[in-house]
Amino acid sequence: MRKSISSGVILLGLAGCGGGGGGSGTGVTAPPTPAAPTYTVAGSITGLKSGGMTLSSGSDKLAIPAAATAFILPTALTAGTAYNVRISDQPPRFTQQCAVANGSGTIGGANVTNIAISCANQIALVSTLAGNNNPTKLPGEPAAIFNEPQGLAVDAAGNVFVADRKYGRIAMVTPAGAVSTFVGATPGQAATEAELAFGYADDIARDQAGNFYVVGKHMVRKISKDGVVTTLAGADEIGFADGAGSQARFNTPLGIAVDSAGNVYVADTLNLRIRKITPAGVVSTIAGSGARGASDGAAAQASFNNPYGLAVDKAGNVFVADTLNDLIRKVAPDGSVTTFAGHIGDTDAGDGAGIKATLKQPAGIALDGDGNLYVTEMGGKVRTITPSGYVSTIAGQYGLNGFGTTDGVGSVATFRTPRGIALDAAGNLYVSDTATGRVRKIVQQ
């Protein structure tokens, strides 16, 4: 059926109408349906000081900078859509903790504005777990409990294992602070040749099976959880060579870490390289040209300046405390090196994001399950670095007045030369304060 109306012709096609002939009707496009209105999800932030945080809701992920007072999620939502605002990346541990109120609900017919995020300061409390600050015994004084304690590792029961360098042993400290010798010579007692042969112990790491790995005397030693010592790689002489077991050579390795597959990573400090050892004992060089410097880049072109502590994450990235460069470097699985935190030429130890922050002789380094790094600085502080690279101070202070053995909170606490660092299952930190012969514990209040 066709119908003409006035001078403007509108043709209407009705399906199934009209006689014979099999003519087809003309379709009419319906006007577009108006888009449903959308509403924003927003709220207030109070108390956020440093480091920032990340908010998540559905597919949204929003980075919140330090000192922000409000937020709006990037995706507007239609009525009836659920939202659930949560903190997916908290500010640095031992500095602040934030909480969300009114974070979940369903969009009605208005913007959401009542979500409230509040952040409270957290206090890092430093105490002395063991040690008596007496590395040189005088007549009538008790012997030192430790003599230059260096690297640390913690087992599942919370026992702390200490690379007690000048006593040439691995000491064990219980959660209650009782000290015994796990491997090596016990100070003040007659020692066997095997105990004396253990030699200097500079750093220690523990694998998932409970075995320990120790660097010292230009060698990498493996210690079973029962205390049986074998040499994994290297020999008691200075050199540089890749190869299997005793064919490999190192020059004063001072840092060690182990990944979930049992590969061992070594900071070959005076060779200025990062080395890898397979579980079978085969040594290769994964980064470092052997030249002293701070160049980023491909494995063989990158350079370091006395690398010390190491930590390896779940993805196989190796973080390096590049001590004399005042940097934290990152070695990717392909060996390429980038600077993760710190910069050269400014050692005022300011907190900040990535290369804007300053460090002062970072030495020990540890990593938690969330990807946060914990770093000791021989200048006197303990720092934390978020996965995004934001550096914050946990405890300690700089300057001659900051060197000491004072226990207390945050910057009230003092260290002399904090070196090794490790975490227990509860997230407590342990720090070896080398020059004062102590092992310190840091808990979050």
N, C-alpha and C positions, 0 to 999 in steps of 0.2 A: 504494500500500500504506500503510495507516495502522496505527500501533501505539500502544497506550496503556500507559504504565508507571506503576504505583502511583497515588497520589492526585494527583501532579503530572503533568499531561498534556503530553507532548512530541510534537508532530506532525512526522513526517518525510515530506517529499514527495520521491518518487523519480521523476524524469522517465522517461517511457516505460513505467511500470508501471501495473497495473490494467487491467481489461477494459473494453471498449466505452466508451460514454458520453462520452468526450472530456473527463473531468475533468482539472483542472490541479493540479500539485503546489505545495506551499507552500515558498518559498525561505527559507534561513537565512543571516543576515548573519555572515560570518566575523569573529572578533575582530580588532581593529586590529593591524597589524604594529608591533612596538616600534620606536621611532625609533633609528636607528643612533647609537652614541655619537660625540661630537665632542670635539675636542682643540684646545687653544689653541696659538698660536705666539707665543713670547716670547723675550726675551733681555736682555743687559746692555748698558749704555752707559758708556763711560769717557771722561773728558776734555772733555766738552761744556761750554763756558763761557757763550757769549752768542749770542743770536740764534735759537737753536733750529734745527730742521731738520724735514723731512717724510719719513716712511717710506711706501712703497707696496708692496703685494703683491696681485695680482689686482685686485679691485674695492675693496680697502681702501686708505684714505689716512689716515695718522695723523700729526697735528702733535705734534712733540716739543718741549717747552719747554726753555729754557735750564737747564743744571745737572741735567737728568734723569739718572738712573742705571739705569733699566730701562724696558722697554716690554712691552705685550701688545697684539697686533692685535685689533681689535674683533670680527672674525668667527671663530668656532670652525669647524674643518674636520673632515670625516669621514675615516676611514682610506682611504688610496689617493689622496687629493687632493694635488696638487702645490702648493707654495708657493715664492715667490721674493721675498724681502725685499730691497728696494733703497732707496737714498736718492734721492728725486725732487727734493728741494730742500735743497741743502747750506747750512750756516751762511754768513754773509756772506763774500764773497770778500775776500782779503787778511787774513782774521782766523783762520779755521780750515778744515780739510778733514777729512771723516770717511770711514771705510771700513767695509765689512761683511764679517765672516767667518762661514762656515757659514750663509749666507743662503738657500740653496735646497735643496730636497729633497722628499720625499713623506711624508705623514703615516702613521705606523705605528699602533701601539696605545697611544701615550702622548703627553702634551703635549710640544711642542718647547720646550726651554729653553736650548739651547746656542748661539743666535745671539749674536754679539759685535760690537758697534759701537764702534770706537775713533776718537777725534778728536785731531788734532794741530794745534798752533798753526802758523799761517803768518806769515811775516814780510814786511812791505812795505818794500822797500829803495828809498830815495829818492836819486837822483843828479842832477847838473846836466847837462843835454844841451847847452845853449847859453846865452850871456849872460855879461856881465862886471860887472854891478852898478855901473854908472857912468852914470846917466842925465844927470848934469850934468858935462860935461867941464871939467876944470881945465887950465891951461897945462902942457904936457908930458905929459899923460895921454892914453891912447887914447880915441877916441870910444866912446860907448855902442853896443853891438851892437843892443840894443832900447831903445826909449823908451816905457815903459808898455805892455808887451805885454798884450793882453786875450784875446779869444776865440781858440780853437784848433780846427783840423780836421785829420784825418789821411787820406791817400790810401791806395790799395791797396798801394803800395810801401813804406809806412811813413814817408813824408815828412810832416813836421808843418808846417801852414800857420798863420801867426801874424798876427792882427790887431794890427799894431804901431802903436798909436793915435797917438802924438805925432809919429812919423815919417811918418804918413799913407801907409802902404803895407801890403801883404801880403808878409810875409817867408816864405821856405821854408827849413826845417831838415831836412837829410838825416838818416838813421838814425845816421850817423857824427858829426853835430853841425855840419856845414858850413852856413853861413847865406848866403843870397842873396836878392835882391829878386825876387818873382814879379810883382807889380803895384804901381805907384806909384813914388815917387822914392827913389833909393838914397841913403842918408845920406852927406853929404860930396861928392856929385857933382852936376854941373849937371843940372837936370831940365827936361823939356819942360812946356809948359802943360798937356797932358793928364795928365801924371804928377802935377803939382801940384794939379790939379783933383780928384784922387781924394779928397783930404781925410782926415779922421779915419776910422779903422776901429775899431769897438768890438766886433764879434763876427762870427763866420764859421761857415758850415755848408756841408756838401758833399752833393750829391745822388748818386743811384745811377749817373748818367751821367758823373759826374766834374766837373760844374759847381759853382761856389762861389756862395754868397750872403752878402752883407756888409751890415751896418747901420752907418751913420755919416752925420753931417751931415743928419739927419732924412730920410734916403733909404735905400732898399733897392736895392743894386746886384747885378747878376748878372755873374759872371766865368766865361767859358768855360774849359774845361780848357787851352785854348791861350793864355789870358790876355787875351781880348777883353772889355772892360768895357762894359756897358749898364746903364741905369737901369730897374729893374723897376717901382718905384713910389715916389711921394713927390717932394718938391722941396726945395731948399736953403732952407727957411723953416719956422718953427714953426707948427703948426696941428693941427687934428683934423678929418678928413673921410674918409669911405669913398668909394670910386669906383674908376675905372679908371686905372691908371698914374699919370701926373703930376697927375691930379685929386685923388688921395689926399694926405693930410697926416698927419705924425707929429710927436711932440715927444720928441726924445732917445731913440730906440729903442736899447736896449742888449743885447737878446738875440734870437737867431734860431735856428730849426730848420727842417728840411724832412722831409716824410714820403715814403713809397715812391711815392706818386702824383705827386710834384713840387709839392705844396702847401707854401707857405712860411708859417711862423708867426713872429710878431714880438712881442716884449715891448716895447710902446710905453710906456716907463718913466714919463715925466712926464705922459703922458695917463692913466696908471693903468689901462691896458686891454691885452687880448691881441687881436691882429689876425691875420687870415688872408689870404693872397694866393694866388689861383689861378695855375696856370702861365701863363695869359693876362694876368696882372697886375691882376686885379680884387681890390680890397681890401674886406674886411668886418670888422666887430668881432664877435668870438665870445664875449667875456666881459669884464666890468668895467663899472661904472656911471660911472666917472670920478671918484667920490668916494674920498677916502683912507680906508682901513679894512681890516678883515679878515673881512667878512661872507661866509659861504658861502651858496649858494642858486642860483637861476636866473641865467642869464647876465647879464641887465641889472640884477639886484639885487646881485650879488656885488661885492666891492671888494678892492683890492690896495693895497700900500704900497711903491712903487718895485720892481716886478717886474724881474728881471734875466734870468738864464739860463733856457732852455727846452729840453725834450726831448719827443719824440713817440713813442709806442709803436705796435706793429703794429695795435692796435685803434683807433687814432686819438685816444687820450687824450693830452692835453698836460700835462706836468708843469712847474710854474713855481717858480723860486726867488724867493719873495716876500721880498725882502731885508730891508727895514726892519720887516717883521712877524716875522722869524726863523722862517718857515714854508716848507714845501714844499706847494704847492697842486696839485690835480688838476682839470683841465678836461675833462669828458666830451665826446664828440662832439656832444651836444645843447646844450653850453654851460654846463651846470650845474657849479658849483664846490664842491669839498669840500677840507677840510684833510687832507693825506696824512701829514704828519709835522711834529713840533714843536708848541710852544705858546708863547703870548705871556706875558711877565712873568717869565721865569726863564731866564737865559742862562748856567747853569753848565755847559752843553755835555755833559750826561749822555747816555749811550747808553740805548736802551730801545725799546719798541714804540710805533710811531705817534706819537700826540699826547702820550705820556708822555715821549718824548725831547725834548731841548732842542738848539736850533741857534743859531749866532751869526753873523748876516748871511750866509746862504747866497747864493752869487753864480752860479757856473757849475754846470751840471748836464749829465750825459751818461747814456746808457742803453745797456746791453749786450743781446745777443740773448736772454738768459734773463730779462730784465725787471728786473735789478738797476740801481739808480740810483747815480751817483757825483757827489758834491757838494763844491764848494770853499766854504769859509767864510772871509770876509775877516777874521775874527777869528784865523785862523791854522791851521785844521785842514782835512784832507780826510776826508770821511765816505762811507760806503756805506749804502744802504737796500735791503733785500730787497723782493721783490714784495709780501710781506705787510706791509711798513712798518717792519720792525725796523731801527733806526739803530745803526751801529757806527763807531768811529773807525779809520781806516786809518793816518794819519800826521799828525804835527804836534802842537802844543801851544798853550795860551793863555797870556796874560800877557806882560809886557814881556820877561821872560827867554826867552819862546818865540818872539819875533820875530827872525828871522835868516836865514841862508843855509846852515845846517849840513846836510850830507848825512848819511844814516845810516838806521837802521832805525826804523820806527814812530814813537814819540813822541820819539826822539832827534833826528829831523829837525826843522828849523824852517823856517817860511815867514814872509814879511812880510804880504803881502796876496794870497793865492792867488785867482785870478779865473777864468780859462778852464780847461776840462777837456775832454779827448777820449781815446778809446781807439783802439788799433790792432787789427789782425786777431787778434793773439795775446793780446789782453786786457791789454796794458800800458797804464798811464795816463800822460797828459802834462798838466802843470799849468803855466799861466803865472803867475809870481809877479811881479805888476805893479810893486810898489814897488822890487823889487831888480833888475828888468830881466833876468829869467832865465826859461828854460823848463826845468822839472824833469821827470824821468821816474821813474815808480814801477813796479817789477816785483815779482812775487810770488816769494818764496824758498821 
